[in-house]
């Protein structure tokens, strides 16, 4: 899965901030601050392909009453194989056991 967008919008009637995954409004969570609403959405509505993940504000699409975030899988190059997926020893070349031949590791969540 690639980039997923999260919308956090102020509800004037309810005086709360609501967060939801774009195109999935039925999974909306409200709180008193945008950060709390975003945190609650990510904690309670986890998506398997995005755990753990990086969440960044898309400033050019955000306003005073609506914030747009992009959520991407957090991956780092495997330090054991250097991203090749193969471990090269003195006398052998094997599938990297640290990353299972993917070349990447899932990083720790920042939330």
N, CA, C and O atoms as a MOPAC input file, in Angstrom:
PM7 MOZYME 1SCF
protein

 N      0.85300 1    -1.17600 1     0.00000 1
 C      0.00000 1     0.00000 1     0.00000 1
 C      0.89100 1     1.22800 1     0.00000 1
 O      1.91200 1     1.23400 1     0.68800 1
 N      0.54600 1     2.26500 1    -0.74200 1
 C      1.34200 1     3.47600 1    -0.82700 1
 C      0.97200 1     4.48700 1     0.22800 1
 O      0.91100 1     4.16600 1     1.41500 1
 N      0.72400 1     5.72100 1    -0.20600 1
 C      0.40200 1     6.80600 1     0.70900 1
 C     -1.09400 1     6.83000 1     0.98100 1
 O     -1.90100 1     6.71500 1     0.05900 1
 N     -1.45400 1     6.97800 1     2.23100 1
 C     -2.84700 1     7.12400 1     2.63800 1
 C     -3.00400 1     8.51800 1     3.21400 1
 O     -2.13000 1     8.99100 1     3.94000 1
 N     -4.10300 1     9.17800 1     2.89900 1
 C     -4.32300 1    10.53200 1     3.40900 1
 C     -5.29800 1    10.51300 1     4.57400 1
 O     -6.27000 1     9.75700 1     4.58200 1
 N     -5.01600 1    11.36500 1     5.56200 1
 C     -5.87300 1    11.53200 1     6.73000 1
 C     -6.34300 1    12.97600 1     6.75600 1
 O     -5.55300 1    13.90300 1     6.57600 1
 N     -7.64500 1    13.15600 1     6.98400 1
 C     -8.22900 1    14.48900 1     7.09000 1
 C     -8.58900 1    14.73500 1     8.55300 1
 O     -9.21600 1    13.89000 1     9.19200 1
 N     -8.19300 1    15.88700 1     9.07800 1
 C     -8.56900 1    16.30200 1    10.43000 1
 C     -9.25700 1    17.65400 1    10.27300 1
 O     -8.63900 1    18.62500 1     9.83700 1
 N    -10.54900 1    17.71200 1    10.63300 1
 C    -11.34200 1    18.90200 1    10.35400 1
 C    -12.10600 1    19.34700 1    11.59600 1
 O    -12.57000 1    18.52600 1    12.38700 1
 N    -12.22700 1    20.67000 1    11.75100 1
 C    -12.95200 1    21.23300 1    12.88800 1
 C    -14.44600 1    21.24500 1    12.60000 1
 O    -14.87800 1    21.72100 1    11.55000 1
 N    -15.23300 1    20.72100 1    13.53500 1
 C    -16.69000 1    20.70900 1    13.43500 1
 C    -17.22600 1    21.85500 1    14.28100 1
 O    -17.22200 1    21.77400 1    15.50900 1
 N    -17.69000 1    22.93100 1    13.62900 1
 C    -18.16400 1    24.11400 1    14.35700 1
 C    -19.36700 1    23.81700 1    15.23700 1
 O    -19.48100 1    24.35000 1    16.34100 1
 N    -20.26100 1    22.97000 1    14.75400 1
 C    -21.46900 1    22.64700 1    15.51600 1
 C    -21.13100 1    21.89600 1    16.80600 1
 O    -21.63100 1    22.23800 1    17.87800 1
 N    -20.29000 1    20.88100 1    16.69900 1
 C    -19.92900 1    20.08600 1    17.86800 1
 C    -18.73600 1    20.62400 1    18.63300 1
 O    -18.42300 1    20.14200 1    19.72100 1
 N    -18.06000 1    21.63100 1    18.06400 1
 C    -16.86700 1    22.21600 1    18.66900 1
 C    -15.78700 1    21.16800 1    18.95300 1
 O    -15.13500 1    21.20800 1    19.99700 1
 N    -15.60100 1    20.22300 1    18.01300 1
 C    -14.58300 1    19.18800 1    18.15300 1
 C    -13.79200 1    19.06700 1    16.85400 1
 O    -14.23100 1    19.52400 1    15.79800 1
 N    -12.63500 1    18.45100 1    16.94800 1
 C    -11.83200 1    18.10200 1    15.78500 1
 C    -12.09200 1    16.64200 1    15.46300 1
 O    -12.04200 1    15.78900 1    16.34900 1
 N    -12.36900 1    16.35000 1    14.19700 1
 C    -12.64700 1    14.98200 1    13.75900 1
 C    -11.57800 1    14.52900 1    12.76800 1
 O    -11.16900 1    15.29100 1    11.89200 1
 N    -11.13400 1    13.29300 1    12.91400 1
 C    -10.11400 1    12.73200 1    12.02500 1
 C    -10.65200 1    11.47600 1    11.36200 1
 O    -11.33100 1    10.66700 1    11.99500 1
 N    -10.33600 1    11.31900 1    10.06200 1
 C    -10.73700 1    10.12900 1     9.33000 1
 C     -9.77900 1     9.90100 1     8.17000 1
 O     -9.10800 1    10.82000 1     7.69800 1
 N     -9.73600 1     8.64200 1     7.72100 1
 C     -8.95900 1     8.32900 1     6.52800 1
 C     -9.75500 1     8.80900 1     5.32500 1
 O    -10.96100 1     8.57500 1     5.23700 1
 N     -9.08100 1     9.48000 1     4.40000 1
 C     -9.75700 1     9.97600 1     3.20500 1
 C    -10.48600 1     8.82700 1     2.52100 1
 O     -9.92900 1     7.74200 1     2.35400 1
 N    -11.71000 1     9.06300 1     2.13200 1
 C    -12.60200 1     8.08400 1     1.50000 1
 C    -13.15200 1     7.04600 1     2.47600 1
 O    -13.81600 1     6.10200 1     2.04900 1
 N    -12.89200 1     7.20000 1     3.78400 1
 C    -13.43300 1     6.30600 1     4.80900 1
 C    -14.00400 1     7.14200 1     5.95200 1
 O    -13.57900 1     6.99100 1     7.09800 1
 N    -14.95100 1     8.01200 1     5.66000 1
 C    -15.51200 1     8.93100 1     6.64300 1
 C    -16.20000 1     8.18800 1     7.78500 1
 O    -16.30000 1     8.71900 1     8.89100 1
 N    -16.67700 1     6.96800 1     7.53700 1
 C    -17.37700 1     6.21300 1     8.58200 1
 C    -16.46900 1     5.87800 1     9.76600 1
 O    -16.96600 1     5.54000 1    10.84000 1
 N    -15.15000 1     5.96400 1     9.58900 1
 C    -14.20100 1     5.71900 1    10.68600 1
 C    -13.67500 1     7.05500 1    11.20100 1
 O    -12.47700 1     7.32800 1    11.12400 1
 N    -14.56600 1     7.87700 1    11.72200 1
 C    -14.19700 1     9.21000 1    12.18800 1
 C    -14.13500 1     9.24500 1    13.71300 1
 O    -14.98800 1     8.67600 1    14.39500 1
 N    -13.11100 1     9.92300 1    14.23700 1
 C    -12.94700 1    10.05500 1    15.68300 1
 C    -12.80700 1    11.52500 1    16.04100 1
 O    -12.02500 1    12.25000 1    15.42700 1
 N    -13.57200 1    11.96400 1    17.04300 1
 C    -13.55400 1    13.36200 1    17.45800 1
 C    -12.86700 1    13.55300 1    18.79500 1
 O    -12.95500 1    12.70200 1    19.68000 1
 N    -12.17600 1    14.68300 1    18.93300 1
 C    -11.50000 1    15.06200 1    20.16200 1
 C    -11.40500 1    16.58900 1    20.22500 1
 O    -11.81700 1    17.28100 1    19.29400 1
 N    -10.86500 1    17.09900 1    21.31600 1
 C    -10.81100 1    18.55000 1    21.52300 1
 C     -9.66600 1    19.22900 1    20.78400 1
 O     -9.71200 1    20.44300 1    20.58300 1
 N     -8.64600 1    18.49000 1    20.37600 1
 C     -7.54900 1    19.07400 1    19.59600 1
 C     -7.31100 1    18.22300 1    18.35100 1
 O     -7.67400 1    17.04700 1    18.33100 1
 N     -6.70000 1    18.80600 1    17.30600 1
 C     -6.40900 1    18.02300 1    16.10400 1
 C     -5.45400 1    16.86400 1    16.38800 1
 O     -5.60300 1    15.78000 1    15.82400 1
 N     -4.48000 1    17.09400 1    17.25800 1
 C     -3.50200 1    16.04900 1    17.58600 1
 C     -4.16800 1    14.86100 1    18.27600 1
 O     -3.84900 1    13.70800 1    17.98400 1
 N     -5.09900 1    15.14800 1    19.19600 1
 C     -5.80400 1    14.07700 1    19.89500 1
 C     -6.67800 1    13.27400 1    18.93900 1
 O     -6.73900 1    12.04800 1    19.03300 1
 N     -7.35000 1    13.95700 1    18.02400 1
 C     -8.21100 1    13.27200 1    17.05500 1
 C     -7.37700 1    12.38400 1    16.12800 1
 O     -7.75600 1    11.24800 1    15.84300 1
 N     -6.25300 1    12.90300 1    15.66300 1
 C     -5.36200 1    12.13000 1    14.80200 1
 C     -4.81600 1    10.91300 1    15.54200 1
 O     -4.81800 1     9.80600 1    15.00300 1
 N     -4.35100 1    11.11000 1    16.76500 1
 C     -3.81600 1    10.01100 1    17.56100 1
 C     -4.84400 1     8.93200 1    17.82500 1
 O     -4.53900 1     7.74200 1    17.76100 1
 N     -6.05800 1     9.34800 1    18.12100 1
 C     -7.12100 1     8.36700 1    18.39600 1
 C     -7.45500 1     7.54800 1    17.15000 1
 O     -7.64400 1     6.33400 1    17.23600 1
 N     -7.52800 1     8.20300 1    16.00400 1
 C     -7.80400 1     7.49100 1    14.75100 1
 C     -6.73500 1     6.43200 1    14.48900 1
 O     -7.05900 1     5.28100 1    14.19800 1
 N     -5.48300 1     6.81300 1    14.58900 1
 C     -4.39200 1     5.89700 1    14.27700 1
 C     -4.31400 1     4.76400 1    15.30100 1
 O     -3.99200 1     3.63200 1    14.93800 1
 N     -4.60200 1     5.04700 1    16.56800 1
 C     -4.54400 1     4.01100 1    17.59200 1
 C     -5.70900 1     3.03100 1    17.50500 1
 O     -5.51900 1     1.82900 1    17.69000 1
 N     -6.90500 1     3.52900 1    17.22700 1
 C     -8.08600 1     2.67100 1    17.25000 1
 C     -8.42400 1     2.04300 1    15.90300 1
 O     -9.07700 1     1.00100 1    15.85500 1
 N     -7.99800 1     2.64800 1    14.83400 1
 C     -8.33200 1     2.15600 1    13.49800 1
 C     -7.05900 1     1.80000 1    12.73900 1
 O     -6.79700 1     2.34000 1    11.66500 1
 N     -6.28100 1     0.90300 1    13.29500 1
 C     -4.99500 1     0.53500 1    12.69200 1
 C     -5.19800 1    -0.21500 1    11.37500 1
 O     -6.07400 1    -1.07000 1    11.24600 1
 N     -4.37000 1     0.13100 1    10.42200 1
 C     -4.35700 1    -0.57000 1     9.14400 1
 C     -3.09200 1    -1.41400 1     9.09900 1
 O     -2.00300 1    -0.88100 1     9.30900 1
 N     -3.19600 1    -2.71000 1     8.83400 1
 C     -2.04200 1    -3.59600 1     8.93400 1
 C     -0.84400 1    -3.18900 1     8.08500 1
 O      0.29500 1    -3.35700 1     8.52100 1
 N     -1.07100 1    -2.66000 1     6.88300 1
 C      0.03900 1    -2.27900 1     6.01000 1
 C      0.74700 1    -1.01300 1     6.47100 1
 O      1.80300 1    -0.67000 1     5.93900 1
 N      0.18900 1    -0.31900 1     7.44100 1
 C      0.75600 1     0.95400 1     7.87800 1
 C      1.24100 1     0.93100 1     9.32200 1
 O      1.37700 1     1.99100 1     9.93300 1
 N      1.49900 1    -0.22400 1     9.87400 1
 C      1.93500 1    -0.24500 1    11.26400 1
 C      3.33600 1    -0.78900 1    11.34900 1
 O      3.56100 1    -1.91700 1    10.91000 1
 N      4.29500 1    -0.05900 1    11.88700 1
 C      4.26700 1     1.35100 1    12.23600 1
 C      4.38800 1     2.22900 1    10.99200 1
 O      4.60500 1     1.72100 1     9.89200 1
 N      4.25100 1     3.53000 1    11.16000 1
 C      4.19300 1     4.40900 1     9.99800 1
 C      4.75500 1     5.78500 1    10.29400 1
 O      5.00900 1     6.14400 1    11.44300 1
 N      4.94400 1     6.54700 1     9.22000 1
 C      5.31300 1     7.95500 1     9.30100 1
 C      4.09300 1     8.77200 1     8.92400 1
 O      3.43500 1     8.49000 1     7.92200 1
 N      3.78900 1     9.78100 1     9.72300 1
 C      2.66400 1    10.66800 1     9.43400 1
 C      3.20400 1    12.08400 1     9.34300 1
 O      3.84400 1    12.57200 1    10.27400 1
 N      2.94600 1    12.74200 1     8.22300 1
 C      3.44900 1    14.09100 1     7.99800 1
 C      2.33100 1    15.00500 1     7.52600 1
 O      1.45100 1    14.59100 1     6.77100 1
 N      2.37500 1    16.26200 1     7.98200 1
 C      1.40200 1    17.27100 1     7.57400 1
 C      1.67400 1    17.69000 1     6.13800 1
 O      2.81900 1    17.93800 1     5.76000 1
 N      0.61600 1    17.76700 1     5.34100 1
 C      0.71400 1    18.28500 1     3.97700 1
 C      0.29500 1    19.75200 1     4.06500 1
 O     -0.88000 1    20.08500 1     3.91400 1
 N      1.27300 1    20.62100 1     4.31300 1
 C      1.00800 1    22.03100 1     4.61800 1
 C      0.26100 1    22.76000 1     3.50500 1
 O     -0.62900 1    23.56500 1     3.78100 1
 N      0.61300 1    22.48900 1     2.26000 1
 C     -0.01400 1    23.21700 1     1.15200 1
 C     -1.48700 1    22.88100 1     0.95700 1
 O     -2.19200 1    23.60500 1     0.25400 1
 N     -1.96600 1    21.79500 1     1.56700 1
 C     -3.37100 1    21.42500 1     1.46500 1
 C     -4.14100 1    21.68300 1     2.75700 1
 O     -5.32200 1    21.34600 1     2.85200 1
 N     -3.48700 1    22.27500 1     3.74800 1
 C     -4.10500 1    22.47600 1     5.05600 1
 C     -4.55400 1    23.92800 1     5.23200 1
 O     -3.99200 1    24.84600 1     4.63600 1
 N     -5.59000 1    24.11000 1     6.07200 1
 C     -6.10900 1    25.44300 1     6.39300 1
 C     -6.23500 1    25.55700 1     7.91000 1
 O     -5.80200 1    24.66400 1     8.63900 1
 N     -6.82300 1    26.64800 1     8.38600 1
 C     -7.00900 1    26.83900 1     9.83100 1
 C     -7.99000 1    25.83600 1    10.43500 1
 O     -7.87900 1    25.49600 1    11.61300 1
 N     -8.94600 1    25.36200 1     9.64200 1
 C     -9.96600 1    24.46100 1    10.17900 1
 C     -9.89400 1    23.04200 1     9.60000 1
 O    -10.72200 1    22.19200 1     9.92600 1
 N     -8.90700 1    22.79500 1     8.74700 1
 C     -8.74300 1    21.44000 1     8.19900 1
 C     -7.26500 1    21.16800 1     7.93500 1
 O     -6.57600 1    21.94900 1     7.27800 1
 N     -6.79900 1    20.04100 1     8.46600 1
 C     -5.42200 1    19.60700 1     8.23300 1
 C     -5.44200 1    18.33300 1     7.40900 1
 O     -6.29100 1    17.46300 1     7.60500 1
 N     -4.49800 1    18.23300 1     6.48600 1
 C     -4.36400 1    17.03300 1     5.66500 1
 C     -3.00500 1    16.42400 1     5.98200 1
 O     -1.98400 1    17.11000 1     5.94300 1
 N     -2.99900 1    15.13000 1     6.29400 1
 C     -1.76600 1    14.41000 1     6.60700 1
 C     -1.56800 1    13.29800 1     5.60400 1
 O     -2.53400 1    12.73800 1     5.08500 1
 N     -0.31400 1    12.97800 1     5.33000 1
 C     -0.01000 1    11.79400 1     4.51800 1
 C      0.59400 1    10.75200 1     5.44700 1
 O      1.39200 1    11.07200 1     6.32800 1
 N      0.20400 1     9.51400 1     5.23700 1
 C      0.65000 1     8.41700 1     6.08200 1
 C      1.30900 1     7.37900 1     5.18700 1
 O      0.67400 1     6.85000 1     4.27400 1
 N      2.57200 1     7.08700 1     5.44100 1
 C      3.31900 1     6.14000 1     4.63000 1
 C      3.97300 1     5.09100 1     5.52600 1
 O      4.29500 1     5.37300 1     6.68000 1
 N      4.16700 1     3.89600 1     5.00400 1
 C      4.86700 1     2.87900 1     5.80000 1
 C      6.27600 1     3.35800 1     6.13300 1
 O      6.95600 1     3.93900 1     5.28700 1
 N      6.70600 1     3.11400 1     7.35200 1
 C      8.04600 1     3.51700 1     7.77900 1
 C      9.00900 1     2.36900 1     7.50300 1
 O      8.96700 1     1.34300 1     8.18200 1
 N      9.86300 1     2.53800 1     6.52400 1
 C     10.80000 1     1.48000 1     6.15500 1
 C     12.21800 1     2.05100 1     6.09400 1
 O     12.42600 1     3.19300 1     5.68300 1
 N     13.16800 1     1.24900 1     6.50300 1
 C     14.57300 1     1.63900 1     6.44700 1
 C     15.35400 1     0.53200 1     5.74500 1
 O     14.95800 1    -0.63300 1     5.77900 1
 N     16.44700 1     0.89700 1     5.11800 1
 C     17.29700 1    -0.08300 1     4.43800 1
 C     17.89400 1    -1.01300 1     5.48300 1
 O     18.36000 1    -0.56700 1     6.53200 1
 N     17.87700 1    -2.28300 1     5.19500 1
 C     18.41800 1    -3.30200 1     6.10200 1
 C     19.92600 1    -3.07800 1     6.27900 1
 O     20.66600 1    -3.04300 1     5.29600 1
 N     20.38000 1    -2.92500 1     7.53200 1
 C     21.80400 1    -2.68800 1     7.75700 1
 C     22.66800 1    -3.93200 1     7.51400 1
 O     23.87200 1    -3.81700 1     7.28300 1
 N     22.06600 1    -5.09800 1     7.56500 1
 C     22.81900 1    -6.34600 1     7.38800 1
 C     23.19700 1    -6.58600 1     5.93000 1
 O     24.32100 1    -7.00300 1     5.64700 1
 N     22.27700 1    -6.33000 1     5.00100 1
 C     22.53900 1    -6.61100 1     3.58100 1
 C     22.65900 1    -5.34900 1     2.72700 1
 O     22.95200 1    -5.42900 1     1.53400 1
 N     22.43200 1    -4.17600 1     3.34300 1
 C     22.53400 1    -2.92600 1     2.58800 1
 C     21.43200 1    -2.73500 1     1.57200 1
 O     21.58500 1    -1.95800 1     0.62900 1
 N     20.31600 1    -3.43400 1     1.75000 1
 C     19.17600 1    -3.28600 1     0.85000 1
 C     19.15000 1    -4.26100 1    -0.31200 1
 O     18.24600 1    -4.20900 1    -1.14500 1
 N     20.13600 1    -5.15400 1    -0.37700 1
 C     20.18700 1    -6.10700 1    -1.50000 1
 C     19.31300 1    -7.32900 1    -1.28700 1
 O     18.91100 1    -7.98200 1    -2.25000 1
 N     19.01400 1    -7.64400 1    -0.02100 1
 C     18.24600 1    -8.84200 1     0.27700 1
 C     19.11400 1   -10.08500 1     0.39000 1
 O     18.61500 1   -11.17400 1     0.67600 1
 N     20.41800 1    -9.92100 1     0.16400 1
 C     21.35400 1   -11.04600 1     0.25200 1
 C     22.47100 1   -10.71800 1     1.23100 1
 O     23.00300 1    -9.60800 1     1.23800 1
 N     22.81600 1   -11.68900 1     2.05000 1
 C     23.94200 1   -11.55200 1     2.96500 1
 C     25.16100 1   -12.17500 1     2.30400 1
 O     25.12700 1   -13.33600 1     1.89700 1
 N     26.22900 1   -11.41000 1     2.19900 1
 C     27.45300 1   -11.90700 1     1.59200 1
 C     28.49200 1   -12.11700 1     2.68300 1
 O     28.97100 1   -11.16000 1     3.29200 1
 N     28.83400 1   -13.37100 1     2.92300 1
 C     29.85500 1   -13.71800 1     3.90700 1
 C     31.19100 1   -13.93900 1     3.22100 1
 O     31.35800 1   -13.59600 1     2.05000 1
 N     32.14800 1   -14.51300 1     3.95100 1
 C     33.47000 1   -14.76500 1     3.37000 1
 C     33.42500 1   -15.78500 1     2.24600 1
 O     34.06900 1   -15.61000 1     1.21200 1
 N     32.66000 1   -16.85700 1     2.45200 1
 C     32.63900 1   -17.93600 1     1.46100 1
 C     31.24800 1   -18.23700 1     0.91600 1
 O     31.07000 1   -19.22200 1     0.20100 1
 N     30.26600 1   -17.41300 1     1.23800 1
 C     28.90800 1   -17.76000 1     0.84800 1
 C     28.05500 1   -16.51200 1     0.61300 1
 O     28.32100 1   -15.44200 1     1.15900 1
 N     27.04300 1   -16.68100 1    -0.19900 1
 C     26.01800 1   -15.64800 1    -0.40000 1
 C     24.69400 1   -16.31100 1    -0.05300 1
 O     24.32600 1   -17.33000 1    -0.63700 1
 N     23.97400 1   -15.71700 1     0.91200 1
 C     22.72200 1   -16.30100 1     1.39500 1
 C     21.61800 1   -15.25600 1     1.38400 1
 O     21.87200 1   -14.05700 1     1.27000 1
 N     20.38800 1   -15.73800 1     1.50600 1
 C     19.25500 1   -14.84000 1     1.70800 1
 C     19.42600 1   -14.16400 1     3.06100 1
 O     19.72200 1   -14.82800 1     4.05500 1
 N     19.24800 1   -12.87700 1     3.10500 1
 C     19.41300 1   -12.13400 1     4.35700 1
 C     18.33300 1   -12.55800 1     5.35200 1
 O     17.14000 1   -12.47000 1     5.06100 1
 N     18.75800 1   -13.01300 1     6.51400 1
 C     17.79500 1   -13.47100 1     7.52200 1
 C     17.21600 1   -12.31100 1     8.32700 1
 O     16.16300 1   -12.46000 1     8.94700 1
 N     17.88100 1   -11.16700 1     8.32800 1
 C     17.38500 1   -10.03100 1     9.09400 1
 C     16.14400 1    -9.41300 1     8.44400 1
 O     15.19200 1    -9.05600 1     9.13800 1
 N     16.15400 1    -9.28700 1     7.12100 1
 C     15.02700 1    -8.64800 1     6.41600 1
 C     14.21200 1    -9.64100 1     5.58600 1
 O     13.26600 1    -9.24100 1     4.90700 1
 N     14.56300 1   -10.92000 1     5.62800 1
 C     13.88500 1   -11.95300 1     4.83600 1
 C     13.92600 1   -11.64900 1     3.34200 1
 O     12.93900 1   -11.83500 1     2.63100 1
 N     15.07300 1   -11.18300 1     2.88100 1
 C     15.33600 1   -10.90800 1     1.46200 1
 C     14.55700 1    -9.73400 1     0.89100 1
 O     14.49900 1    -9.58000 1    -0.32900 1
 N     13.95000 1    -8.89300 1     1.74100 1
 C     13.21300 1    -7.73300 1     1.23400 1
 C     14.11000 1    -6.51800 1     1.04200 1
 O     13.80500 1    -5.64200 1     0.23200 1
 N     15.21100 1    -6.46100 1     1.78000 1
 C     16.10900 1    -5.31300 1     1.68700 1
 C     15.71600 1    -4.15100 1     2.58000 1
 O     16.45400 1    -3.17000 1     2.68200 1
 N     14.56100 1    -4.24800 1     3.23000 1
 C     14.09300 1    -3.16200 1     4.10800 1
 C     13.58800 1    -3.72400 1     5.42800 1
 O     13.18500 1    -4.88300 1     5.51900 1
 N     13.62000 1    -2.87900 1     6.44300 1
 C     13.07800 1    -3.19800 1     7.75000 1
 C     11.99900 1    -2.18500 1     8.07600 1
 O     12.09000 1    -1.03300 1     7.65200 1
 N     10.99500 1    -2.58300 1     8.81000 1
 C      9.95500 1    -1.64900 1     9.25100 1
 C     10.50700 1    -0.91700 1    10.46400 1
 O     10.97600 1    -1.54400 1    11.41400 1
 N     10.45100 1     0.42300 1    10.43200 1
 C     11.00000 1     1.24700 1    11.50800 1
 C     10.03300 1     1.33100 1    12.67900 1
 O      8.87800 1     0.92000 1    12.56800 1
 N     10.50400 1     1.86300 1    13.79700 1
 C      9.66700 1     2.07100 1    14.97600 1
 C      8.65800 1     3.17500 1    14.71700 1
 O      8.97100 1     4.14500 1    14.02700 1
 N      7.46400 1     3.04700 1    15.25400 1
 C      6.42000 1     4.06100 1    15.11500 1
 C      6.78000 1     5.29600 1    15.90100 1
 O      7.36900 1     5.20200 1    16.97800 1
 N      6.42500 1     6.47500 1    15.36600 1
 C      6.67500 1     7.74000 1    16.04300 1
 C      5.49800 1     8.18300 1    16.89000 1
 O      5.57100 1     9.21500 1    17.55700 1
 N      4.40500 1     7.41300 1    16.87400 1
 C      3.22600 1     7.78700 1    17.66200 1
 C      3.21700 1     7.04100 1    18.96000 1
 O      2.30400 1     7.21700 1    19.76700 1

